[in-house]
Amino acid sequence: MKKLYRSQNDKMILGVCGGIAEYFEIDPVLVRLGFVLVTMAGGSGILAYIIAAVVIPQRETKSVN
């Protein structure tokens, strides 16, 4: 079962766009471009990004001892 997490590997700020791209198996550049277009269209992209950063959990890394 797939779960949505913020990306650890493909992140520029908080990993939201990278995580969404990993979940849908698409290029993260397309997701980032979508956020930019939504932001330019009405400004709600920034609010959506902040909400997603709070709501989407970060993947826990397993430490090797």
Phi and psi restraints in degrees (range 20) as a CNS / XPLOR table:
assign (resid 1 and name C) (resid 2 and name N)
       (resid 2 and name CA) (resid 2 and name C) 1.0 -80.8 20.0 2
assign (resid 2 and name N) (resid 2 and name CA)
       (resid 2 and name C) (resid 3 and name N) 1.0 142.5 20.0 2
assign (resid 2 and name C) (resid 3 and name N)
       (resid 3 and name CA) (resid 3 and name C) 1.0 -128.2 20.0 2
assign (resid 3 and name N) (resid 3 and name CA)
       (resid 3 and name C) (resid 4 and name N) 1.0 149.5 20.0 2
assign (resid 3 and name C) (resid 4 and name N)
       (resid 4 and name CA) (resid 4 and name C) 1.0 -90.1 20.0 2
assign (resid 4 and name N) (resid 4 and name CA)
       (resid 4 and name C) (resid 5 and name N) 1.0 123.0 20.0 2
assign (resid 4 and name C) (resid 5 and name N)
       (resid 5 and name CA) (resid 5 and name C) 1.0 -132.7 20.0 2
assign (resid 5 and name N) (resid 5 and name CA)
       (resid 5 and name C) (resid 6 and name N) 1.0 157.0 20.0 2
assign (resid 5 and name C) (resid 6 and name N)
       (resid 6 and name CA) (resid 6 and name C) 1.0 -72.0 20.0 2
assign (resid 6 and name N) (resid 6 and name CA)
       (resid 6 and name C) (resid 7 and name N) 1.0 140.8 20.0 2
assign (resid 6 and name C) (resid 7 and name N)
       (resid 7 and name CA) (resid 7 and name C) 1.0 -73.8 20.0 2
assign (resid 7 and name N) (resid 7 and name CA)
       (resid 7 and name C) (resid 8 and name N) 1.0 139.1 20.0 2
assign (resid 7 and name C) (resid 8 and name N)
       (resid 8 and name CA) (resid 8 and name C) 1.0 -92.0 20.0 2
assign (resid 8 and name N) (resid 8 and name CA)
       (resid 8 and name C) (resid 9 and name N) 1.0 -30.2 20.0 2
assign (resid 8 and name C) (resid 9 and name N)
       (resid 9 and name CA) (resid 9 and name C) 1.0 -92.0 20.0 2
assign (resid 9 and name N) (resid 9 and name CA)
       (resid 9 and name C) (resid 10 and name N) 1.0 -37.7 20.0 2
assign (resid 9 and name C) (resid 10 and name N)
       (resid 10 and name CA) (resid 10 and name C) 1.0 -118.1 20.0 2
assign (resid 10 and name N) (resid 10 and name CA)
       (resid 10 and name C) (resid 11 and name N) 1.0 73.0 20.0 2
assign (resid 10 and name C) (resid 11 and name N)
       (resid 11 and name CA) (resid 11 and name C) 1.0 -129.3 20.0 2
assign (resid 11 and name N) (resid 11 and name CA)
       (resid 11 and name C) (resid 12 and name N) 1.0 147.3 20.0 2
assign (resid 11 and name C) (resid 12 and name N)
       (resid 12 and name CA) (resid 12 and name C) 1.0 -110.0 20.0 2
assign (resid 12 and name N) (resid 12 and name CA)
       (resid 12 and name C) (resid 13 and name N) 1.0 -41.3 20.0 2
assign (resid 12 and name C) (resid 13 and name N)
       (resid 13 and name CA) (resid 13 and name C) 1.0 -117.7 20.0 2
assign (resid 13 and name N) (resid 13 and name CA)
       (resid 13 and name C) (resid 14 and name N) 1.0 -73.1 20.0 2
assign (resid 13 and name C) (resid 14 and name N)
       (resid 14 and name CA) (resid 14 and name C) 1.0 -120.7 20.0 2
assign (resid 14 and name N) (resid 14 and name CA)
       (resid 14 and name C) (resid 15 and name N) 1.0 -2.3 20.0 2
assign (resid 14 and name C) (resid 15 and name N)
       (resid 15 and name CA) (resid 15 and name C) 1.0 88.2 20.0 2
assign (resid 15 and name N) (resid 15 and name CA)
       (resid 15 and name C) (resid 16 and name N) 1.0 10.1 20.0 2
assign (resid 15 and name C) (resid 16 and name N)
       (resid 16 and name CA) (resid 16 and name C) 1.0 -66.3 20.0 2
assign (resid 16 and name N) (resid 16 and name CA)
       (resid 16 and name C) (resid 17 and name N) 1.0 -52.3 20.0 2
assign (resid 16 and name C) (resid 17 and name N)
       (resid 17 and name CA) (resid 17 and name C) 1.0 -64.8 20.0 2
assign (resid 17 and name N) (resid 17 and name CA)
       (resid 17 and name C) (resid 18 and name N) 1.0 -40.2 20.0 2
assign (resid 17 and name C) (resid 18 and name N)
       (resid 18 and name CA) (resid 18 and name C) 1.0 -62.9 20.0 2
assign (resid 18 and name N) (resid 18 and name CA)
       (resid 18 and name C) (resid 19 and name N) 1.0 -39.4 20.0 2
assign (resid 18 and name C) (resid 19 and name N)
       (resid 19 and name CA) (resid 19 and name C) 1.0 -67.7 20.0 2
assign (resid 19 and name N) (resid 19 and name CA)
       (resid 19 and name C) (resid 20 and name N) 1.0 -41.3 20.0 2
assign (resid 19 and name C) (resid 20 and name N)
       (resid 20 and name CA) (resid 20 and name C) 1.0 -64.3 20.0 2
assign (resid 20 and name N) (resid 20 and name CA)
       (resid 20 and name C) (resid 21 and name N) 1.0 -40.7 20.0 2
assign (resid 20 and name C) (resid 21 and name N)
       (resid 21 and name CA) (resid 21 and name C) 1.0 -64.9 20.0 2
assign (resid 21 and name N) (resid 21 and name CA)
       (resid 21 and name C) (resid 22 and name N) 1.0 -40.9 20.0 2
assign (resid 21 and name C) (resid 22 and name N)
       (resid 22 and name CA) (resid 22 and name C) 1.0 -63.0 20.0 2
assign (resid 22 and name N) (resid 22 and name CA)
       (resid 22 and name C) (resid 23 and name N) 1.0 -40.3 20.0 2
assign (resid 22 and name C) (resid 23 and name N)
       (resid 23 and name CA) (resid 23 and name C) 1.0 -63.7 20.0 2
assign (resid 23 and name N) (resid 23 and name CA)
       (resid 23 and name C) (resid 24 and name N) 1.0 -45.0 20.0 2
assign (resid 23 and name C) (resid 24 and name N)
       (resid 24 and name CA) (resid 24 and name C) 1.0 -90.7 20.0 2
assign (resid 24 and name N) (resid 24 and name CA)
       (resid 24 and name C) (resid 25 and name N) 1.0 0.0 20.0 2
assign (resid 24 and name C) (resid 25 and name N)
       (resid 25 and name CA) (resid 25 and name C) 1.0 55.8 20.0 2
assign (resid 25 and name N) (resid 25 and name CA)
       (resid 25 and name C) (resid 26 and name N) 1.0 50.9 20.0 2
assign (resid 25 and name C) (resid 26 and name N)
       (resid 26 and name CA) (resid 26 and name C) 1.0 -128.1 20.0 2
assign (resid 26 and name N) (resid 26 and name CA)
       (resid 26 and name C) (resid 27 and name N) 1.0 173.2 20.0 2
assign (resid 26 and name C) (resid 27 and name N)
       (resid 27 and name CA) (resid 27 and name C) 1.0 -71.7 20.0 2
assign (resid 27 and name N) (resid 27 and name CA)
       (resid 27 and name C) (resid 28 and name N) 1.0 129.0 20.0 2
assign (resid 27 and name C) (resid 28 and name N)
       (resid 28 and name CA) (resid 28 and name C) 1.0 -61.7 20.0 2
assign (resid 28 and name N) (resid 28 and name CA)
       (resid 28 and name C) (resid 29 and name N) 1.0 -24.3 20.0 2
assign (resid 28 and name C) (resid 29 and name N)
       (resid 29 and name CA) (resid 29 and name C) 1.0 -63.2 20.0 2
assign (resid 29 and name N) (resid 29 and name CA)
       (resid 29 and name C) (resid 30 and name N) 1.0 -35.9 20.0 2
assign (resid 29 and name C) (resid 30 and name N)
       (resid 30 and name CA) (resid 30 and name C) 1.0 -65.9 20.0 2
assign (resid 30 and name N) (resid 30 and name CA)
       (resid 30 and name C) (resid 31 and name N) 1.0 -39.5 20.0 2
assign (resid 30 and name C) (resid 31 and name N)
       (resid 31 and name CA) (resid 31 and name C) 1.0 -67.6 20.0 2
assign (resid 31 and name N) (resid 31 and name CA)
       (resid 31 and name C) (resid 32 and name N) 1.0 -44.0 20.0 2
assign (resid 31 and name C) (resid 32 and name N)
       (resid 32 and name CA) (resid 32 and name C) 1.0 -62.1 20.0 2
assign (resid 32 and name N) (resid 32 and name CA)
       (resid 32 and name C) (resid 33 and name N) 1.0 -42.2 20.0 2
assign (resid 32 and name C) (resid 33 and name N)
       (resid 33 and name CA) (resid 33 and name C) 1.0 -61.9 20.0 2
assign (resid 33 and name N) (resid 33 and name CA)
       (resid 33 and name C) (resid 34 and name N) 1.0 -38.8 20.0 2
assign (resid 33 and name C) (resid 34 and name N)
       (resid 34 and name CA) (resid 34 and name C) 1.0 -61.7 20.0 2
assign (resid 34 and name N) (resid 34 and name CA)
       (resid 34 and name C) (resid 35 and name N) 1.0 -43.4 20.0 2
assign (resid 34 and name C) (resid 35 and name N)
       (resid 35 and name CA) (resid 35 and name C) 1.0 -63.0 20.0 2
assign (resid 35 and name N) (resid 35 and name CA)
       (resid 35 and name C) (resid 36 and name N) 1.0 -40.0 20.0 2
assign (resid 35 and name C) (resid 36 and name N)
       (resid 36 and name CA) (resid 36 and name C) 1.0 -64.8 20.0 2
assign (resid 36 and name N) (resid 36 and name CA)
       (resid 36 and name C) (resid 37 and name N) 1.0 -43.9 20.0 2
assign (resid 36 and name C) (resid 37 and name N)
       (resid 37 and name CA) (resid 37 and name C) 1.0 -64.8 20.0 2
assign (resid 37 and name N) (resid 37 and name CA)
       (resid 37 and name C) (resid 38 and name N) 1.0 -41.4 20.0 2
assign (resid 37 and name C) (resid 38 and name N)
       (resid 38 and name CA) (resid 38 and name C) 1.0 -65.6 20.0 2
assign (resid 38 and name N) (resid 38 and name CA)
       (resid 38 and name C) (resid 39 and name N) 1.0 -37.5 20.0 2
assign (resid 38 and name C) (resid 39 and name N)
       (resid 39 and name CA) (resid 39 and name C) 1.0 -65.4 20.0 2
assign (resid 39 and name N) (resid 39 and name CA)
       (resid 39 and name C) (resid 40 and name N) 1.0 -43.2 20.0 2
assign (resid 39 and name C) (resid 40 and name N)
       (resid 40 and name CA) (resid 40 and name C) 1.0 -70.2 20.0 2
assign (resid 40 and name N) (resid 40 and name CA)
       (resid 40 and name C) (resid 41 and name N) 1.0 -28.8 20.0 2
assign (resid 40 and name C) (resid 41 and name N)
       (resid 41 and name CA) (resid 41 and name C) 1.0 -74.7 20.0 2
assign (resid 41 and name N) (resid 41 and name CA)
       (resid 41 and name C) (resid 42 and name N) 1.0 -30.7 20.0 2
assign (resid 41 and name C) (resid 42 and name N)
       (resid 42 and name CA) (resid 42 and name C) 1.0 -163.7 20.0 2
assign (resid 42 and name N) (resid 42 and name CA)
       (resid 42 and name C) (resid 43 and name N) 1.0 -1.7 20.0 2
assign (resid 42 and name C) (resid 43 and name N)
       (resid 43 and name CA) (resid 43 and name C) 1.0 87.8 20.0 2
assign (resid 43 and name N) (resid 43 and name CA)
       (resid 43 and name C) (resid 44 and name N) 1.0 -3.3 20.0 2
assign (resid 43 and name C) (resid 44 and name N)
       (resid 44 and name CA) (resid 44 and name C) 1.0 -79.2 20.0 2
assign (resid 44 and name N) (resid 44 and name CA)
       (resid 44 and name C) (resid 45 and name N) 1.0 -9.2 20.0 2
assign (resid 44 and name C) (resid 45 and name N)
       (resid 45 and name CA) (resid 45 and name C) 1.0 -65.3 20.0 2
assign (resid 45 and name N) (resid 45 and name CA)
       (resid 45 and name C) (resid 46 and name N) 1.0 -37.4 20.0 2
assign (resid 45 and name C) (resid 46 and name N)
       (resid 46 and name CA) (resid 46 and name C) 1.0 -66.5 20.0 2
assign (resid 46 and name N) (resid 46 and name CA)
       (resid 46 and name C) (resid 47 and name N) 1.0 -43.7 20.0 2
assign (resid 46 and name C) (resid 47 and name N)
       (resid 47 and name CA) (resid 47 and name C) 1.0 -64.0 20.0 2
assign (resid 47 and name N) (resid 47 and name CA)
       (resid 47 and name C) (resid 48 and name N) 1.0 -41.8 20.0 2
assign (resid 47 and name C) (resid 48 and name N)
       (resid 48 and name CA) (resid 48 and name C) 1.0 -63.2 20.0 2
assign (resid 48 and name N) (resid 48 and name CA)
       (resid 48 and name C) (resid 49 and name N) 1.0 -39.4 20.0 2
assign (resid 48 and name C) (resid 49 and name N)
       (resid 49 and name CA) (resid 49 and name C) 1.0 -64.9 20.0 2
assign (resid 49 and name N) (resid 49 and name CA)
       (resid 49 and name C) (resid 50 and name N) 1.0 -44.1 20.0 2
assign (resid 49 and name C) (resid 50 and name N)
       (resid 50 and name CA) (resid 50 and name C) 1.0 -63.9 20.0 2
assign (resid 50 and name N) (resid 50 and name CA)
       (resid 50 and name C) (resid 51 and name N) 1.0 -44.1 20.0 2
assign (resid 50 and name C) (resid 51 and name N)
       (resid 51 and name CA) (resid 51 and name C) 1.0 -62.7 20.0 2
assign (resid 51 and name N) (resid 51 and name CA)
       (resid 51 and name C) (resid 52 and name N) 1.0 -43.7 20.0 2
assign (resid 51 and name C) (resid 52 and name N)
       (resid 52 and name CA) (resid 52 and name C) 1.0 -63.6 20.0 2
assign (resid 52 and name N) (resid 52 and name CA)
       (resid 52 and name C) (resid 53 and name N) 1.0 -37.3 20.0 2
assign (resid 52 and name C) (resid 53 and name N)
       (resid 53 and name CA) (resid 53 and name C) 1.0 -65.7 20.0 2
assign (resid 53 and name N) (resid 53 and name CA)
       (resid 53 and name C) (resid 54 and name N) 1.0 -31.6 20.0 2
assign (resid 53 and name C) (resid 54 and name N)
       (resid 54 and name CA) (resid 54 and name C) 1.0 -80.2 20.0 2
assign (resid 54 and name N) (resid 54 and name CA)
       (resid 54 and name C) (resid 55 and name N) 1.0 -39.8 20.0 2
assign (resid 54 and name C) (resid 55 and name N)
       (resid 55 and name CA) (resid 55 and name C) 1.0 -81.6 20.0 2
assign (resid 55 and name N) (resid 55 and name CA)
       (resid 55 and name C) (resid 56 and name N) 1.0 -41.1 20.0 2
assign (resid 55 and name C) (resid 56 and name N)
       (resid 56 and name CA) (resid 56 and name C) 1.0 -79.2 20.0 2
assign (resid 56 and name N) (resid 56 and name CA)
       (resid 56 and name C) (resid 57 and name N) 1.0 122.9 20.0 2
assign (resid 56 and name C) (resid 57 and name N)
       (resid 57 and name CA) (resid 57 and name C) 1.0 -74.4 20.0 2
assign (resid 57 and name N) (resid 57 and name CA)
       (resid 57 and name C) (resid 58 and name N) 1.0 154.8 20.0 2
assign (resid 57 and name C) (resid 58 and name N)
       (resid 58 and name CA) (resid 58 and name C) 1.0 -86.1 20.0 2
assign (resid 58 and name N) (resid 58 and name CA)
       (resid 58 and name C) (resid 59 and name N) 1.0 138.3 20.0 2
assign (resid 58 and name C) (resid 59 and name N)
       (resid 59 and name CA) (resid 59 and name C) 1.0 -64.2 20.0 2
assign (resid 59 and name N) (resid 59 and name CA)
       (resid 59 and name C) (resid 60 and name N) 1.0 131.4 20.0 2
assign (resid 59 and name C) (resid 60 and name N)
       (resid 60 and name CA) (resid 60 and name C) 1.0 -76.6 20.0 2
assign (resid 60 and name N) (resid 60 and name CA)
       (resid 60 and name C) (resid 61 and name N) 1.0 131.2 20.0 2
assign (resid 60 and name C) (resid 61 and name N)
       (resid 61 and name CA) (resid 61 and name C) 1.0 -92.1 20.0 2
assign (resid 61 and name N) (resid 61 and name CA)
       (resid 61 and name C) (resid 62 and name N) 1.0 140.3 20.0 2
assign (resid 61 and name C) (resid 62 and name N)
       (resid 62 and name CA) (resid 62 and name C) 1.0 -90.4 20.0 2
assign (resid 62 and name N) (resid 62 and name CA)
       (resid 62 and name C) (resid 63 and name N) 1.0 122.7 20.0 2
assign (resid 62 and name C) (resid 63 and name N)
       (resid 63 and name CA) (resid 63 and name C) 1.0 -82.3 20.0 2
assign (resid 63 and name N) (resid 63 and name CA)
       (resid 63 and name C) (resid 64 and name N) 1.0 141.6 20.0 2
assign (resid 63 and name C) (resid 64 and name N)
       (resid 64 and name CA) (resid 64 and name C) 1.0 -103.0 20.0 2
assign (resid 64 and name N) (resid 64 and name CA)
       (resid 64 and name C) (resid 65 and name N) 1.0 121.2 20.0 2
